[in-house]
Amino acid sequence: MFGPSTSQVSDARAALARDFEVNSERNDYLLNRILFKYEYGEDVKDVFNMRPSLRPDQCRVTARRGAHASNTNRYVKVTLVPETN
């Protein structure tokens, strides 16, 4: 099977946990998360109980869904070039 290994998922979970720990000390981050929860009718208490729950099998399923949805014929290629004086 293709997809991330258990150690890769473990590393990603650790990174997400670190990000949450750092971000949860910032008021702007918390405000944005709370507003998001209200806007989408979700439980605001979840903002303070976030735990990464990645599993390799979930990553594989999500990747398969994304592979079906990604049609490169629907992309637009944009190239930035510097202005000329």
C-alpha positions, -999 to +999 in steps of 0.1 A: +000+000+000+011+035-007+009+064+017+028+077+047+046+053+071+036+051+107+067+072+116+058+099+091+023+101+106+038+102+141+061+131+131+032+150+115+011+145+147+040+158+168+044+189+146+006+196+147+007+193+185+036+217+187+019+242+164-013+240+185+007+245+217+025+276+203-006+290+185-030+285+215-010+312+234-018+338+207-051+357+211-055+362+174-053+325+167-078+317+194-102+344+183-101+331+147-107+295+158-136+305+180-152+326+152-148+297+128-166+274+152-195+298+157-198+305+120-201+268+112-222+259+142-195+237+158-188+233+195-165+262+206-152+240+235-134+220+208-110+249+203-093+241+235-094+203+231-077+199+198-057+168+195-042+156+162-057+123+153-039+114+121-036+077+112-019+063+082-051+046+069-069+080+071-042+096+051-044+070+024-082+073+021-079+111+019-051+109-007-072+086-029-102+110-027-079+139-036-064+120-065-098+114-080-108+151-076-076+166-090-080+171-127-050+189-140-070+200-170-088+224-147-057+242-134-045+276-145-008+282-147+003+316-136+038+330-140+050+361-123+076+382-142+094+413-129+082+446-143+103+463-169+112+500-163 
